[in-house]
């Protein structure tokens, strides 16, 4: 349950190894969040992260196994967590794979893996989360989307299309939960300097996990529905989205 000042007290992170998630958790724990559940395919790899959060003041930090691609297990996984931890104020979906675009263009299985994790995994695990949050009468679901989903570019259209599907799903979910006490916030960062993008040429207006975390915390405080990081990307992507396709194809994106 959120505290008397509206602060988040309990957080579930799906994709506990995410650098954006960790940067966000540091700020939330500093703002009185005391229970953190980190879910990842290899929970044993999160021991250092869990230790840091305890040192920062979290009183209960636990790691659990979660596989975004194993959709058959998601409903039981969610029910088990809510039964074990009680009300959860905030769920942050921070998992995702970038994949190899050139491989995905040649190999349907590689393309399907990207879509299964980024889109199907998110849909599968979020439906039971929304059900439990609706029952408890409060909560916030934050989804890490991407500007790549605004208009699929030829250089990463498999990843971009998976994020477009995710983004549309969470927009609709937010509408469906209106009046239920459950808020949905979509985060659309541009290029973020993380391990996932290491070795790639940074795009213009590249940002950091800390900047994304700052935007997430501000968005939570304001009840924002969609945030762009950096905010300028809202206008850049609006322009790109409305370009005629013949013109868009000639841009080296």
N, C-alpha and C positions, 0 to 999 in steps of 0.2 A: 504494500500500500504506500502511495506517495505520502511524504510527511506534511505537516501542517502548512508549510510554505510552498507546497507543490513540487518539492524536489523529488527526483527519482531515488528510490531506496534499493530496488532490486533490478538487476539487468541480466538478460540472457543474450549472449553473443553467439550467433551461428556463423562459424568461420573465425574461431578464436585466435587464429594465427595472423589475422589481418593487421597490418600496421595502422590502418585508419581506425580500426576498432580499438586497438591498444591506446592510441593517442586520445580517442574519445573517452575511454574508460578512465584514463588518468584524470581527466577533467571532471568526470562524473563522481569519481571517488572523492576528489577534493571538494565536491559540492554535496557531500553527505551520503552518497550511495554506499551501502554497506554490504550488500550481497551481490556477488558476481558469479555467473555460471558461464564457463568457456567451453564451447562445443566445437570439436574438430575431429577429423578422421584419425589423427594421431594425438590424442589428448596428453600422452606422456611428454610430447614436445613442448607443452605449455607450462612446464613447471617453473621456469624462470619468470615468465609473465605473471603467473599466479603469485609467486613470491614478491614480485615488485608491487603488485596491487595490495597485498597484505601490508607491506611496509608503508604504503601510502595511506593506509587507514581502513581498508576494507576488512570487515570482521569475519566474513565468510566468502571464500573463493574456492570454487570446485571446478574440476575439469571432467567432461563427459565425452563419450564417443558419439560422433555424428557424421554420417556420410550423406552428402546432399544428393548423390546419384542413386542411393538406395531408397527409392520412394516408397517401397512396400513397408518400410519400417517407421515412416515418419509419424503416423497418427499415434502409434503406441509410444514412440519417443516423446512426443509433446505431452501426452496425457501423463506419462510417468514423471516428467519434470514438474508439471504443475501440481501433481499429487504430492510430490516430494517437497517442493519448495513453497507451495502456497501461491498467493498472488505474485505475479511478476509485472512490474511497472513498465518495463521497456524491453522490447526484443529488437535487436539489431541484426539484420541479415547482411553479413559482410563477406560471404563466401562467393567464389566465382573463379572461372578460368579464362585466360585470354586465348589460349590455344594457338595453333600455328595456321595462319590463314592459307598459306600455300598448300599445306598438307590437307586442310579441310576442303579445299577446292577439288582435290583429287580423290579423297577418301571419305565416303559417306559416313563411315563409322566415326572418324575423327570429328566430322562436323556435328554428328548426332551427340557426341560426348559433350561438346561445348553447349549445345542446346539443352541437354539433359541436366547438366549442373546449373547453368545460369538461369534457365527458365523453368523447366519442369520441376527441378528440385525446389526452387523458390515457391512455386504454386503449391506443390504437394505438402510442404511443411507449414506454409502460412495459413492454409485453410483451417487446420485444427488449432493453430495458435489464435486465429481470429475468433473461433468458436469459444475457446476457453476465456479469452479476454472479454468477449461479449457477456459471458456468464458471470465473470467477476465484476463487470460493470465499469471497468476503467482500464487504461493502459495505452501504450504507444508502440506502434510498429514502424521501424525505420528501415528502409530498403536502400542499399547502395546501388543505384542505377549508373548511368553514364551518359555523357553527351553523345557517345557513339550510337545510342539508340534513337537520337532525334532524326537522323537520316543516314541510312546505311551507306557507308563509303566503300568503294571497291577494294581498298587496301585492307579492310577488316569487316566485310559485310556479314560474315558468319557470326562473329562476336557481336557486332552491332545489332543484328537482327534478334539475337537472344536477349539483349538488353532492351530492345524496343518492345518485345513481348512482355518482359518483366515490368517495364515501366507502365505499359497499358494495364496490366493486371492490377498493379497497386493503385493506379488512379481509380479503377472501378471498385476495388476493395474499399478505398477510402470513402467513396460515395455510398457504398452499401452499409458502412458502419456509422454513417452520420446519425447522430442522436442516440447512439448506443454507449457513449462514454469512451469510445476507443478511437484514437487518432492515428492516422497514417501519414508518414512523411517520406517523401521521395527525395533522394540526394543525387544530383547530377553533376559529378565532378568531371573536369577535363582530364588531361594527362596528369597523373600523380606519380611523383618520384617514389617508387616502392621497389621491393624485390621483384615483383611481377613484371615491372617495366624496365628493370635494369638491363642495360645494353641497347635499348631502343632509343632512337633519336627523339628527344622531347618535342612535343608539339608546342605551338605558341600558347601563351597563358598557362604554362605548366604550373602545377601547384605541389603542395606537400601534404603528408598525412595530418600534420598539426593544423594546417589551414582548414582542411576539411573538417577536422574535429571541432575547431572553433565555430565553424558554420553550423554544424550539427547541434552543438550546445545552444547556440543562439536561437536556432530554429525550434528546439524543444521549449525554450523559455517563452517564445512568441506564439507557439502553436502553428508554425508555418507548415504548409502542405507540400511545397516544392522548393528546394534550394539548389542554386547553381554555385559551383565553386571553380574559379572566381565568378562573381556575379555578372561580369561583362559577357560571359559566355551565353547568357540568355539572349542577348542581342545578336551576337555572332551567329549562333545556331538558328535564330529566327530568319536571318538573312539567307543562310545556306539552305534552309528548309524550303524557302520560296523561290529558289533559283530554278529556271526551266531545266529539265533534265539534260537537254543538249548542251547547255552551258556547264552544268554541274559535272558532266562526264569529262570535260576538258580541264577541270581543275585537278592538280596532282595531290589528291587526298587519299 
